[in-house]
């Protein structure tokens, strides 16, 4: 009966989103058209049929339980190879699979953020808007390349190789965690294969953005977190874990400013879900210290260390994409209903309230908060945060519909699979003079076929326009994967205390995504990398040992 409920409910929910809510928000026309009824009915019938297959048929297949003859044969064969040798083979397989992208895109994809980061790396680093650890890394490798071969590009090429090594190691670690947790071997092998051949991993592994190293250390962190959530005693007995966890956790936080929020959420939620086991805390004192240590180190790093180096924190507006966008929409759509006092208050926080086309080039965009953020006075917010939130809540009470539409518009790509405006992969090739010191792409392997391939897969809308296929290439896939995974794991014994903790990293990452300034694939990419972890909660039979 539970399977039928989930099949019908998710089919209904998906059909509403895909045929009604999504198109309305995308068109910014919040009106129901009766012609949408037919589309809804067709989508609901098809989705229900697919869902019945997912919830009723797939769980009964030997392919998914891992008890089939093929699975048993593969397990025996891999056991003969040995874990260490197999680990090195998988790591090498993933790394080598990305080498064509490295040769074509050498020294790396010089993304938009690099324009400002190169200036800081070769000058003075004064702000943590782009994590200074990443900027320091760029500085080190650029100066190394200049010292060795009088070439900044050579240094960036070395940094690309480092990123490839760390990310491929992290994904290999994930593959072996799945194997250790008895996920069906076919899923484990598919994870390894897709990690290697998925062009997005190859291109982003050589892209000069903070997301790459953050994603790599995030994957490593969630591997450790999953082991803590499933087998804390076994994890604690391996003393090296207590040293490795703080290091990778700190790096995960330091390479992207919202990493600390993921870290705190995961362990806080795990603590709440395991409150019944608090009496066993004495057995895990060393583990508790290892968990708390990264938080203290990160606070020291972003506090006294930043102060000593003269580094300022990023502006608060970077964390306020949602409320700024909501106020922005009210200022645009409901200007005639605002009192003079409200208009004055709006102007106090956000410059250029007219937001008309041609207005200093900052036209209102319902799907991207960057334009509004660029005109937000962070200093005015910092003077009295309570006054801002009071004004924000009072305005929201009066214009609740506009607040809801603003939120749904800004997060459209994270829940509507038909929207793919920002689902591209970085492939910029800016003119050399765009950077503080001229940088250019110096392709090592001048293969026109491969060049066209990467240009096509990164920039073509074919992947995103094709029904079904686009599910795997747009950020909106993440929500539906998470919902279906939770539904498939719902019937597991001890769902809230044993199974739900395994999904906390995915939930945390999705929460970070919907608070971001736009529904970009770049922000959802870490979710895709962690996605296979859900199969531990869906497939693992043994109880968590806590």
C-alpha positions in Angstrom: 0.0 0.0 0.0 2.9 2.3 0.8 4.3 1.7 -2.7 1.0 2.7 -4.3 0.8 5.9 -2.2 4.3 7.0 -3.2 3.7 6.1 -6.8 0.5 8.1 -7.1 1.7 11.0 -4.8 5.0 11.6 -6.6 3.3 11.2 -10.0 0.7 13.9 -9.0 3.4 16.2 -7.6 5.7 15.8 -10.6 2.9 16.4 -13.1 1.8 19.6 -11.3 5.3 20.9 -11.3 6.2 19.8 -14.9 3.0 20.8 -16.7 1.5 23.6 -14.6 3.7 25.3 -12.0 7.0 25.2 -13.9 5.7 26.6 -17.2 3.8 29.3 -15.3 6.9 30.5 -13.4 9.1 30.2 -16.4 6.8 32.4 -18.4 6.2 34.7 -15.4 2.5 34.4 -16.1 0.8 33.2 -12.9 -2.4 32.2 -14.5 -3.9 28.7 -15.0 -4.7 27.8 -18.5 -7.3 25.1 -19.0 -5.3 23.7 -21.9 -2.8 22.5 -19.3 -5.3 20.0 -18.0 -4.6 17.6 -20.9 -0.9 17.9 -20.4 -1.3 17.2 -16.7 -3.5 14.2 -17.3 -1.0 12.6 -19.8 1.9 13.4 -17.6 0.2 11.9 -14.6 -0.7 8.7 -16.3 2.8 8.2 -17.7 4.4 9.1 -14.4 2.2 6.8 -12.4 3.1 3.9 -14.7 6.8 4.7 -14.4 6.4 5.0 -10.6 4.6 1.7 -10.2 7.6 0.1 -12.0 10.1 1.9 -9.8 8.4 1.1 -6.5 6.9 -2.4 -7.2 9.1 -4.1 -9.9 12.6 -2.8 -9.5 13.0 -3.8 -5.8 12.1 -7.4 -6.7 14.8 -7.7 -9.4 18.0 -9.7 -8.5 19.9 -7.0 -10.4 19.1 -4.5 -7.6 19.4 -6.8 -4.6 22.8 -8.0 -5.6 21.8 -11.7 -5.2 21.8 -12.4 -8.9 24.2 -14.8 -10.6 26.0 -12.0 -12.5 26.4 -10.0 -9.3 27.9 -12.9 -7.4 30.3 -13.7 -10.3 31.5 -10.1 -10.4 32.0 -10.0 -6.6 34.1 -13.1 -6.6 36.2 -11.8 -9.5 36.8 -8.4 -7.8 37.7 -10.1 -4.5 40.5 -12.0 -6.2 42.1 -8.8 -7.4 42.4 -7.4 -3.9 41.1 -4.0 -2.5 44.4 -2.1 -2.7 45.2 -3.1 -6.3 41.6 -2.5 -7.3 41.5 0.9 -5.7 44.6 2.0 -7.6 43.2 0.7 -10.8 39.9 2.5 -10.4 41.7 5.7 -9.4 44.0 5.5 -12.5 41.0 4.6 -14.7 39.1 7.8 -13.7 42.2 10.0 -13.9 43.3 8.7 -17.3 39.8 9.1 -18.6 40.0 12.9 -17.9 43.4 13.4 -19.6 41.9 14.2 -23.1 40.0 17.1 -21.5 43.3 18.2 -19.8 45.2 18.1 -23.1 42.5 20.0 -25.1 41.7 22.6 -22.4 45.3 23.1 -21.1 46.2 24.8 -18.9 42.6 24.7 -17.7 39.3 26.4 -18.2 39.9 30.0 -17.1 36.4 30.6 -15.6 34.9 34.1 -14.9 36.0 34.1 -11.3 39.6 33.8 -12.4 39.5 37.3 -13.9 39.4 38.8 -10.4 41.3 36.0 -8.6 44.4 36.4 -10.8 44.5 40.1 -9.9 44.4 39.2 -6.2 46.8 36.3 -6.6 49.4 38.5 -8.2 48.7 41.5 -6.0 47.1 41.8 -2.6 44.5 39.4 -1.2 42.1 41.5 0.8 38.7 39.8 0.6 37.4 36.3 1.1 34.6 36.7 -1.5 36.6 34.1 -3.4 38.0 31.8 -0.7 41.5 33.0 0.0 42.8 29.5 0.3 41.9 28.9 -3.3 43.4 32.3 -4.3 46.6 31.5 -2.4 46.8 28.2 -4.3 46.5 30.0 -7.6 49.2 32.4 -6.5 51.6 29.6 -5.5 51.2 27.7 -8.8 51.3 30.8 -11.0 54.5 31.9 -9.4 55.9 28.4 -9.5 55.2 28.2 -13.3 56.8 31.6 -13.7 59.9 30.6 -11.8 60.4 27.3 -13.6 59.4 28.1 -17.2 58.5 31.9 -17.2 54.9 30.8 -17.8 51.9 31.4 -15.6 50.0 28.9 -17.8 52.4 26.2 -16.8 51.7 26.7 -13.2 47.9 26.7 -13.8 48.4 23.5 -15.7 50.0 21.9 -12.7 47.1 23.1 -10.5 44.7 21.4 -13.0 46.6 18.2 -12.6 46.4 18.5 -8.8 42.6 19.1 -9.0 42.3 16.0 -11.2 44.3 13.9 -8.8 42.3 14.9 -5.7 38.9 14.7 -7.3 39.6 11.3 -9.0 40.8 10.1 -5.6 37.7 11.3 -3.8 35.4 9.6 -6.4 37.4 6.4 -6.0 37.0 6.6 -2.3 33.2 6.9 -2.8 33.2 3.9 -5.1 34.9 1.8 -2.5 32.6 3.0 0.2 29.6 1.8 -1.8 31.4 -1.6 -2.2 32.1 -1.8 1.5 28.5 -1.0 2.4 27.3 -3.9 0.2 25.6 -1.8 -2.5 24.9 -4.0 -5.5 28.1 -4.5 -7.4 26.5 -3.4 -10.7 25.7 0.0 -9.1 29.2 0.3 -7.8 30.7 -0.4 -11.2 28.3 2.0 -12.9 29.4 4.7 -10.4 33.0 4.1 -11.3 32.3 4.1 -15.0 30.1 7.3 -14.9 32.6 9.1 -12.7 35.2 8.5 -15.4 33.3 9.1 -18.7 30.8 11.8 -17.6 32.2 14.8 -19.5 31.1 17.3 -16.8 33.5 15.7 -14.3 36.3 15.9 -16.8 35.7 19.5 -17.8 35.1 20.8 -14.2 38.2 18.9 -12.9 40.3 21.3 -15.0 38.2 24.4 -14.4 39.8 27.1 -12.3 37.0 27.6 -9.8 36.7 27.0 -6.1 33.9 24.5 -6.7 36.3 21.8 -7.9 38.4 21.4 -4.8 35.5 22.1 -2.6 33.5 19.3 -4.3 36.4 16.9 -4.0 36.8 17.4 -0.2 33.1 17.4 0.2 32.9 13.9 -1.3 35.7 12.8 1.0 33.9 14.4 4.0 30.6 12.7 3.2 32.4 9.3 2.9 33.7 9.8 6.5 30.3 11.1 7.6 28.5 8.0 6.2 30.9 5.7 8.0 30.3 7.6 11.3 26.5 7.4 10.7 26.6 3.7 10.0 29.5 2.3 12.1 30.7 4.9 14.6 32.6 2.3 16.8 34.4 0.8 13.8 35.2 4.3 12.6 36.6 5.4 15.9 38.8 2.3 16.4 40.7 3.3 13.2 42.7 6.0 14.9 43.8 7.6 11.6 40.2 8.6 10.9 40.3 10.9 13.9 43.2 12.9 12.2 42.0 12.7 8.6 38.4 13.9 9.4 39.4 17.3 10.8 41.8 18.0 7.9 39.4 17.2 5.0 36.5 18.8 6.8 38.5 22.1 7.3 39.6 22.0 3.6 36.0 21.4 2.5 34.9 24.5 4.5 37.8 26.6 3.5 37.5 26.1 -0.3 33.9 27.3 -0.3 32.3 29.6 2.2 29.1 27.6 2.6 31.0 24.4 3.4 30.8 25.1 7.1 27.0 25.2 6.9 26.9 21.8 5.4 29.2 20.5 8.0 27.3 21.9 11.0 24.0 20.8 9.6 25.0 17.2 9.0 26.4 16.7 12.5 23.7 18.7 14.3 20.9 16.8 12.5 22.7 13.5 13.2 23.0 14.4 16.9 19.2 15.2 17.0 18.3 12.0 15.3 20.4 10.0 17.6 19.4 11.7 20.9 18.2 8.3 22.2 21.8 7.1 22.1 23.2 10.0 24.1 24.0 7.6 27.0 26.7 6.0 24.8 28.5 9.4 24.2 31.3 8.5 26.6 32.5 5.8 24.2 32.9 8.4 21.5 34.8 11.2 23.3 37.7 11.1 20.8 35.3 11.2 17.9 33.3 14.1 19.3 36.6 16.0 19.7 37.5 15.2 16.1 34.1 16.4 14.9 34.2 19.7 16.9 37.8 20.5 16.0 37.2 21.7 12.4 34.6 24.2 13.6 37.0 25.8 16.1 39.9 25.8 13.5 37.7 27.3 10.9 36.6 30.1 13.3 40.2 30.8 14.2 41.1 30.8 10.5 38.3 33.2 9.5 38.8 35.3 12.7 42.2 36.0 14.1 44.1 34.7 11.0 42.0 36.9 8.6 42.5 39.9 10.9 46.2 39.4 11.1 46.5 39.1 7.3 44.1 42.1 6.7 41.6 39.9 4.9 37.9 41.0 5.1 35.0 38.5 5.1 32.9 38.4 2.0 29.9 40.8 2.0 26.8 39.7 3.8 24.8 40.1 0.6 26.3 36.9 -0.7 24.2 35.0 1.9 21.0 37.0 1.3 20.1 36.1 -2.3 16.6 35.0 -1.4 15.5 38.0 0.7 17.2 40.5 -1.6 15.4 39.0 -4.6 12.1 39.0 -2.9 12.4 42.7 -1.9 13.5 43.4 -5.4 10.4 41.8 -6.9 8.1 43.8 -4.6 9.9 47.0 -5.6 9.3 46.2 -9.3 5.9 44.6 -9.3 4.2 46.4 -6.5 5.8 49.9 -6.5 2.4 51.6 -6.7 1.2 49.8 -3.5 4.3 50.8 -1.4 3.9 53.7 1.0 6.4 56.5 0.9 8.0 55.1 4.0 8.4 51.6 2.5 9.9 53.1 -0.7 12.4 55.1 1.4 13.3 51.9 3.3 13.7 49.9 0.1 16.0 52.6 -1.3 18.0 52.5 1.9 18.8 48.8 1.3 18.7 48.5 -2.5 19.9 51.1 -5.0 18.3 51.7 -8.3 14.8 50.5 -7.4 13.2 51.2 -10.8 14.9 48.2 -12.4 13.8 49.2 -15.8 15.5 48.1 -19.1 18.5 50.4 -19.7 18.7 51.4 -16.0 22.5 51.4 -15.8 22.4 47.9 -17.4 20.9 46.2 -14.3 17.5 45.1 -15.5 15.4 43.0 -13.1 15.9 39.3 -13.6 13.5 36.9 -11.8 15.8 34.0 -12.3 19.1 35.5 -11.1 19.7 37.4 -7.9 23.1 38.7 -8.9 21.7 41.9 -10.4 19.9 42.8 -7.2 22.8 41.7 -4.9 25.1 44.1 -6.8 22.9 47.0 -5.7 22.4 45.9 -2.1 24.0 48.1 0.6 25.7 45.5 2.9 26.9 48.3 5.2 23.3 49.4 5.9 22.4 45.9 6.7 25.3 45.5 9.1 24.4 48.7 10.9 21.2 47.1 12.1 20.4 43.6 11.0 17.3 43.4 13.2 15.8 46.4 11.5 16.3 44.8 8.1 14.7 41.5 9.1 11.8 43.4 10.7 11.2 45.3 7.5 11.7 42.2 5.4 9.1 40.2 7.4 6.6 43.1 7.5 6.9 43.5 3.7 6.5 39.7 3.2 3.3 39.7 5.3 1.8 42.3 3.0 3.2 40.9 -0.3 3.3 37.1 0.5 2.4 36.2 -3.1 5.3 38.1 -4.6 7.7 36.6 -2.1 6.6 33.1 -3.0 6.8 33.8 -6.8 10.2 35.4 -6.3 11.5 32.4 -4.4 10.1 29.9 -7.0 11.5 32.0 -9.9 15.0 32.2 -8.4 15.0 28.5 -7.7 13.1 27.4 -10.8 15.9 25.2 -12.2 16.2 23.3 -8.9 12.7 21.9 -9.0 11.4 22.3 -12.6 13.3 19.8 -15.0 12.1 21.8 -18.0 14.3 24.8 -17.1 18.0 24.7 -18.1 19.0 28.4 -18.6 22.0 28.1 -16.3 22.8 24.4 -16.7 25.8 24.8 -18.8 29.3 23.6 -17.9 32.2 26.1 -17.7 33.9 26.4 -21.0 34.9 30.1 -21.2 38.0 31.1 -23.2 38.3 34.8 -22.3 40.7 37.0 -24.2 44.2 37.0 -22.6 44.0 40.7 -21.8 41.0 40.1 -19.6 43.4 39.0 -16.8 45.8 41.1 -14.7 48.5 39.2 -16.5 47.7 37.8 -20.0 46.6 34.2 -19.8 45.6 32.1 -22.7 44.6 28.5 -23.5 47.6 26.6 -24.9 46.1 23.4 -26.2 48.6 20.5 -26.0 46.7 18.1 -28.3 45.2 20.1 -31.2 42.5 17.6 -32.0 39.7 19.3 -33.8 37.4 16.3 -33.2 37.9 16.5 -29.4 37.6 20.3 -29.4 34.3 20.1 -31.2 33.2 17.4 -28.8 33.9 19.4 -25.7 32.4 22.5 -27.1 29.3 20.6 -28.1 28.7 18.7 -24.9 29.4 21.8 -22.8 27.5 24.4 -24.8 24.9 22.5 -26.8 21.3 22.5 -25.6 20.7 19.1 -27.1 21.2 17.3 -23.7 18.9 19.8 -22.0 16.2 19.9 -24.6 15.7 16.2 -25.0 12.9 14.7 -22.8 14.0 12.1 -20.2 17.7 12.7 -21.2 17.6 16.2 -19.8 16.8 14.9 -16.3 20.5 14.1 -16.0 21.8 17.4 -17.2 19.7 20.0 -15.4 19.8 21.0 -11.7 16.1 20.1 -11.4 17.0 16.4 -11.4 18.4 16.7 -7.9 15.1 17.3 -6.1 13.4 14.4 -7.8 16.2 12.0 -7.2 16.2 12.9 -3.5 12.5 12.5 -3.2 12.4 9.2 -5.0 15.4 7.9 -3.0 13.8 8.8 0.3 10.5 7.2 -0.8 12.4 4.0 -1.7 14.2 3.9 1.6 11.1 4.8 3.7 10.1 1.2 4.5 13.6 0.4 5.9 13.6 -0.4 9.6 14.6 2.5 11.8 14.2 5.1 9.0 14.6 8.2 11.1 17.5 7.0 13.3 19.4 4.7 10.8 18.5 5.5 7.3 17.7 9.3 7.2 21.2 10.2 8.5 22.6 8.8 5.3 20.7 11.4 3.3 21.8 14.4 5.4 24.6 15.5 3.1 22.3 15.4 0.1 19.7 17.3 2.0 22.2 19.9 3.2 23.6 20.4 -0.3 20.1 20.9 -1.8 19.4 23.4 0.9 22.6 25.3 0.0 21.5 25.2 -3.7 18.1 26.8 -3.2 19.6 29.6 -1.2 22.1 30.4 -4.0 21.7 33.4 -6.4 20.6 31.2 -9.4 19.8 27.6 -10.3 23.2 26.9 -11.9 24.5 23.4 -12.7 27.8 24.6 -11.2 26.1 24.7 -7.7 24.3 21.4 -8.2 27.4 19.5 -9.4 28.5 18.4 -5.9 25.0 16.9 -5.4 25.5 14.8 -8.5 28.9 13.6 -7.2 27.4 12.6 -3.9 24.3 11.1 -5.4 25.4 7.4 -5.3 25.4 7.6 -1.5 21.6 7.4 -1.6 22.0 3.8 -2.7 23.5 2.9 0.7 20.3 3.9 2.4 18.1 2.2 -0.3 20.1 -1.0 -0.6 21.9 -1.7 2.6 20.3 -4.5 4.6 22.3 -4.6 7.8 21.5 -2.2 10.7 23.7 0.7 11.6 26.1 -0.2 14.4 25.6 2.5 17.0 
